[in-house]
């Protein structure tokens, strides 16, 4: 199904019947990544509503570079259009960023929150990271001088700079990625009163376990469930245990 939000065609799916739960996917993913969770919830007598964020899956791209606030506003309008305000939400990775911002601004928008390997906190950086960042910025300045650019091939080298995710993007989504990852949502945590379950893989390297522990400390009503041996897609790595937790939380 499709709906237009802010002039952008948004693809979404509804699976099951009963009280709705909104599922928000991670960066680079789409509704397909959330289908195992949707199937689990449908089996518990719930309706699972999934959407492709703008720029992913079958949804259109944003007209210009978006940050987390723009994605949050889009989800807010999507929920209003479908009449599912007050629903529970299960959010993975980037979807967690959006959920943190929305729930901190308007807690009644959601019921229970399930944040799975959620992003949103600033990573701990080693000195070498800042060396690379400032080196990149200096290179951009020197690259404007034709002589330096020819001698050191600065422009050519900078084309391969950045993370794998960054290199795989182009145009508006590359600029969007930069805006998204640079927003630190630590300050939102204390303002989220919703009952929250943090589900984390013990071996998550993308959003390490220390982030989950910080969220648990800062959020007033949060608990943490660690899936031993699981990685960033912990709900897939230990699907039976994940579904068992969903049954405790959501079964009608």
Phi, psi and omega in degrees: 000155179228148175216147179263121177239123182054035179079003182254130175290122181248123177272136178213162179227150175233124183235134178084187179214158182118198180298129185284151171228133181269131179248125183242123186278172180272175180298134178081358182256195179199192183301328181301325181294337183262359182299322177301322178290319179300317179296319179299312182292321179300324178290347179259011180081027179241157172262129178257125179248118179241151176220156170270121175301149175307130182096358182228154177056230183262006177275156177288163179277152175295152184291337177210177184298124178258155168245187180300320179302321179292320177295321179297317179297323178296316179295320179301314181292323177299314180296319178297317182297324181271353179070037182245021177300141183091001181285163171286162180221140173240116187233133179250134170051247180303324176302330176293323176303311182297318181296317179302315181293316180295312184293327179289329180275327185212079185302329182286354178294331181239161169268252177278150176246135170239112181253114186254112180046050189284143175268173176137341179260149181288128180295156173284126185253138173272158181307327182297330178297312181292328176299317180293319181297311182289330175294321178295316181295320178295320179299322178298321179293314181292330181295343178284345178266112185309320183297313180295321181297318180290318184291318188250004179050046185297312181301318180296317182291325184287341177295334181259010180280159177099172182289169177300316180301318181296316182294334182280351183258165176210163174057226187295330182285333175292315178293326177297316180303316181298315181295321183294309187287342182272357179269119179265119185259015180306320183292348180275341193299316183292345183264012182249102182273351185301146171299122188229133171249123175264120179248123188222143172277133182297336182253020179297123179258342180280312175235087188302160186301331180300332178294318178297319181293324177293318177300317181297321179292321188275327183278131187298332188225048185245145173235159184237129174242120182258130177261106184300133176081351182277155180255212185293330174261063187297330181292336175271323182294328178224063186299316180301316180291322178299314180296326177297322177292320178296326179296318179296321183282318197241350185299135181288000000 
